[in-house]
Amino acid sequence: MKKTADGETLHNLFKALYGASKAVESIEESIHQSCGLTGGQAKNLSHLILDGAMTISDLAYKRGVSRQSVQVAVITLIDLGYVCLKDNPRHKKAKLVHVTESGHAQFVAAQEIENKILQNAFPDVSIEDSDVTIRVLNMIRETILNYKE
C-alpha cells in the first residue's frame, strides 16, 4: 500500500512545480520562435485546432488573456495565412476564427521541431517518469479545479 504524501512533501512538490513552470516560461518563447511561431501564435493555433473554430472573445477566454491581445495575434495569423475569418451563424459581427490548411501544416511542423528540441534537451527522462509526472500533474489540476474548502 502506498503511503500518502504529507503536507510538507506536497508543499515541496508545489515549490518544485512553480520553479519548473517559471523555467519553462523562460524558454518557451525561444522554442516557439525557432519553430517559426511566437508563443501566442502557437497557443492560439493549438486552441483552434483542438477546440475548433471560435470567436476572438472565446479564444481569449480559453487562453485567459485579453481580447485585444488575441485580436492582434489573429490579425498577424491572418496575414501569415494560418487562419481566416468566417461568418458566425450565431452572431452577425463576431466572426469565427478558422485554421487554414497552411496554419495546420505550420503547427504540425512546429510541433515536430519542438518535440526534437525537448527530446535533445531532456535525454534522460524515461517514459515511465513522464507518465507518472503527467498523471500527477493532471490529478493536481483536476483537484484544484474541483476544490471546495
Secondary structure as UniProt FT lines:
FT   HELIX           7..34
FT   TURN            35..36
FT   HELIX           39..51
FT   HELIX           56..63
FT   HELIX           67..80
FT   STRAND          83..88
FT   TURN            89..90
FT   STRAND          91..99
FT   HELIX           101..121
FT   TURN            123..124
FT   HELIX           127..145
//
